[in-house]
Amino acid sequence: MIQALIFTITIFIGWLIFDAIKHKKLLKENLISGLLTAVVAGVFWYILFIVF
């Protein structure tokens, strides 16, 4: 569980850094899309961890 949480946080921070460099500012839409992507990736990672 902790691995999935760390993975989610890492994806979120990476997404924010990428968007900040790409757009030169943080937008609310980018923040929400980064959070949504991170949560989906974290859930998928947790499912893979349970199955394998």
N, C-alpha and C positions, 0 to 999 in steps of 0.2 A: 504494500500500500504506500509506503513512504517513497519508494522508487517512482511510482506513478505521480505522486505529488511533486517530487523534485523535477521530474520530466515536464509536468504541466507548467510549473513556474519558469523553467528554463525556456520552453517554447514561447511563453508569453513575453518574457524579457527580450528574447531574440527577435520576436515579431515587432515589438515596440522600437527596438534599436533600428531594425531594417526600415520601418516606416518613417522614423525620424530622419534617417539619412536620405531616404528617397524623396520625401515631401518637404523636408526642412522644417517641419513642425508636426506636433501631435494633434490629430483631429479626433473628435469624439467617435466618429465612425471607425477610424483605425483602431482605437482603443477597444471598442466593442468587438470588432472582427478578430482582433488578436486574442481577446479573452475567450471568445467562442471557439476559435481554432485550438487554443491551448487546452480547453476543457475537453473537446472532442478527442484530441490526441492523447490526453491523459486517460480518458476512459478506455480508449482503444488499447493503450499500453497496459492498463490494469487487466483488461480482458485477456490479452496475450500472456500476461504474467500468470494468470490463474490457469489458463488452458495448458500452457507448456511448463 
